[in-house]
Every structure is written in C-alpha cells, then in structure tokens.
Amino acid sequence: MAVFIEVSRNPDNGYRSFSPAQIRRILIIGMLRTAVWSLDFIKEVIRELDHNNLEQARRMARDSLQYLNGVNCMRMRGIRYLDRLIELQEDEEQKGT
C-alpha cells in the first residue's frame, strides 16, 4: 500500500479540494517524516487511522515519542561526554605549553 492521497479537483477552478480527513493524513505524514520514521511505519500508522483504530494509532504515537525521547537523551549524553573530552584535551594542551 503506497502512502498517497487521492484528491478531487474543483471543476470550476481546477484547485484541489481537501477534506478534513485528508488534511489530517497530510499533517500526520509530515510529522512522521520529520521524525525520520520509515515509510513502512508511516503506512502502518495511516492504515490504523483509516481503519478507525485510533487507540492503536495513539499507542504507536506514544511509543514513537518514547523512542525519540530515548534517542535524544542518548545524543545529549554523547554531546556531554564529547564536551568533557574536549575540556580534558584542552587542559592537557595547556599543561604541555
């Protein structure tokens, strides 16, 4: 199943006409793409929403946020260690001069 949205066009002006459900889908896809989720994961979330399985979609969103929070914590820890390593290196360089 490809993630896409079929949109009708207004016959008078040719502009696309989006329904609230289509706009919601676009916003969800955009949010998940910025979080660097795989296309398969995005398809699964959309599939759950299309089947009105809102609780499962909420669970997936919660799990995703927890995962991203963990990744961000690990990145921040890595930055802290790198900063400390740089400080130690600078201290060694100052002692050597």
PyMOL commands that set and color helices and strands:
alter all, ss='L'
color gray80, all
select helices_A, chain A and resi 20-34+39-50+54-96
alter helices_A, ss='H'
color red, helices_A
select strands_A, chain A and resi 8-9+16-17
alter strands_A, ss='S'
color yellow, strands_A
deselect
rebuild
show_as cartoon
